[in-house]
């Protein structure tokens, strides 16, 4: 399942798959959507609320929730492992096929697909650009300029607007690291995983960086790798190195 993205990254695509499944009735759809939006684990999508918990949230009887989970059409989206007693609750997890469909839909959605003119899409010619006589461009395109690589202009450092005001805080991005702004789902995923592993959270171990108009942290990847995997062990090693460098800088400041 290494080619499958974490559930938090394909949640919208998973929900769209539920919406488009005409074999799901309203009751089954609401139960599956509630589990995905409220209780699902960020990495795997697994959860284990009771029938009563789901029914209370949806205004349904527990037996109605159980019938929805037993529907054959639900098996296309959810794997249900029944609990044996009150101390061992039932567990629900998106099927591998459902996660693959959501991952494929996410990756296809990131690509730019030109539309056909026959289907009412874009009206540009199949190759190159030209000066239209119907209005629009005022001059022909400069092909030499178009071929030159474009580089993003550096954002100005404005201390009065809440930015750092210092050259050290706005240093170039560390190589092979990804910037994650504070407060978004990716930062929460990292903090949740670090807490599960008994490690310090991002705000306690890494310096708060400024990237453009956002404040956040430079981390090894957008989301943490699966627990126990070689990729996760490498990410932990990188985080410890970053935390060690930050601790060394603080010691030097205090010594000075």
Secondary structure, DSSP 8 states (H G I E B T S, - for coil): -TTS--GGGSHHHHHHHHHH-TTS-HHHHHHHHHIIIII--TTT--B---HHHHHHHHT--HHHHHHHHH-GGGGGTEEEE--SBTTB--EEEE-HHHHHHHHHHHHHHTS-----TTTT---S-SSS----TTSS-SS---HHHHHS----------GGGTS--STTTT----TT-EEEETTSHHHHHHHHHHHHTT---HHHHS--EEETTEEEEEESSSS---TTSHHHHHHHHHHHHHHHHHHHHHHHHHH-
